[in-house]
């Protein structure tokens, strides 16, 4: 069973930065990404990245967040800068593993104003 383990969440003041990491227990040959879910809202895509490094971002995070990937470590990262209170959410790692969608357990990011 492939697992995704996230780390790096926490509490930060507005304008601050955090870096999330997500390590997969097996090689992921397809897209990996980050989603987030705020209280009372639907889960939404934040950013994703193909194995070749092609990226896409939600409009709300463009220019502030950067997704990257280390294929040798089966790990995807999300560097979050200029954080805003509206970025507060549980952030979930996601991977397309041989056609199946795999989710991590989530990590809380809280941005105080």
C-alpha positions as CSV (number, residue, x, y, z in Angstrom):
1,X,0.0,0.0,0.0
2,X,1.5,3.3,-1.1
3,X,1.5,6.0,1.6
4,X,2.1,9.7,1.5
5,X,3.4,11.4,4.6
6,X,3.2,15.2,4.9
7,X,5.2,17.4,7.2
8,X,5.9,21.1,7.7
9,X,2.6,22.7,8.6
10,X,2.2,25.0,11.6
11,X,1.3,28.5,12.8
12,X,2.8,31.5,11.1
13,X,2.0,35.2,11.0
14,X,0.7,36.9,7.8
15,X,3.5,37.6,5.5
16,X,5.5,34.7,6.7
17,X,6.7,31.5,5.0
18,X,6.3,27.7,5.4
19,X,7.6,24.8,3.5
20,X,5.5,21.6,3.2
21,X,7.0,18.2,2.3
22,X,5.3,15.0,1.2
23,X,7.2,11.8,1.0
24,X,5.8,8.8,-0.9
25,X,6.6,5.2,0.1
26,X,6.9,4.2,-3.6
27,X,8.0,5.7,-6.9
28,X,5.3,8.0,-8.3
29,X,5.6,8.2,-12.1
30,X,2.7,10.6,-12.6
31,X,1.4,13.9,-11.2
32,X,1.8,14.8,-7.5
33,X,0.1,17.8,-6.0
34,X,-1.2,19.8,-3.0
35,X,-4.8,20.4,-2.2
36,X,-6.3,22.4,0.7
37,X,-9.5,22.4,2.6
38,X,-10.6,25.3,4.8
39,X,-13.4,24.9,7.4
40,X,-16.8,24.8,5.6
41,X,-15.3,24.8,2.2
42,X,-14.6,22.2,-0.5
43,X,-11.2,20.8,-1.1
44,X,-9.4,22.7,-3.8
45,X,-6.2,22.2,-5.9
46,X,-3.4,24.5,-4.8
47,X,-0.7,23.3,-7.2
48,X,0.5,20.2,-9.0
49,X,3.6,19.0,-10.8
50,X,4.3,16.2,-13.3
51,X,7.3,13.9,-13.0
52,X,8.9,16.0,-15.8
53,X,8.5,19.2,-13.8
54,X,5.5,20.8,-15.5
55,X,3.6,22.8,-12.9
56,X,0.2,24.4,-12.5
57,X,-1.2,26.7,-9.8
58,X,-4.4,28.0,-8.5
59,X,-4.8,31.7,-9.3
60,X,-5.0,32.6,-5.6
61,X,-1.4,31.3,-5.0
62,X,0.4,32.2,-8.2
63,X,3.5,34.2,-7.5
64,X,3.5,33.3,-3.8
65,X,3.7,29.4,-3.7
66,X,6.2,27.2,-5.5
67,X,5.8,23.5,-6.0
68,X,8.8,21.3,-6.6
69,X,9.7,17.7,-6.7
70,X,12.7,15.4,-6.0
71,X,12.0,12.2,-8.0
72,X,15.0,10.5,-6.4
73,X,13.5,10.9,-3.0
74,X,9.8,10.4,-4.1
75,X,9.1,13.7,-2.4
76,X,7.1,16.8,-3.4
77,X,7.5,20.2,-1.7
78,X,5.3,23.3,-1.4
79,X,7.2,26.5,-0.6
80,X,4.6,29.1,0.6
81,X,5.7,32.7,0.9
82,X,3.7,35.9,1.7
83,X,1.1,33.8,3.5
84,X,-2.3,35.3,4.1
85,X,-5.0,34.5,6.7
86,X,-7.1,33.1,3.8
87,X,-4.4,30.4,3.2
88,X,-5.4,28.8,6.5
89,X,-6.5,25.3,5.8
90,X,-5.6,21.6,6.1
91,X,-3.1,20.9,3.3
92,X,-3.2,17.5,1.7
93,X,-0.7,15.8,-0.6
94,X,-2.0,13.9,-3.5
95,X,-0.5,11.5,-6.0
96,X,-1.6,9.7,-9.1
97,X,-0.3,6.2,-8.5
98,X,-0.9,3.9,-11.5
99,X,-4.3,5.4,-12.1
100,X,-5.3,5.5,-8.4
101,X,-5.5,8.7,-6.4
102,X,-3.6,8.5,-3.2
103,X,-4.0,11.1,-0.3
104,X,-1.9,12.0,2.6
105,X,-3.3,12.5,6.1
106,X,-3.1,16.3,5.9
107,X,-1.2,18.9,7.7
108,X,-2.7,22.1,9.3
109,X,-1.5,25.5,8.2
110,X,-2.7,28.4,10.2
111,X,-1.9,32.0,9.2
112,X,-2.6,34.6,11.9
113,X,-3.4,38.3,11.0
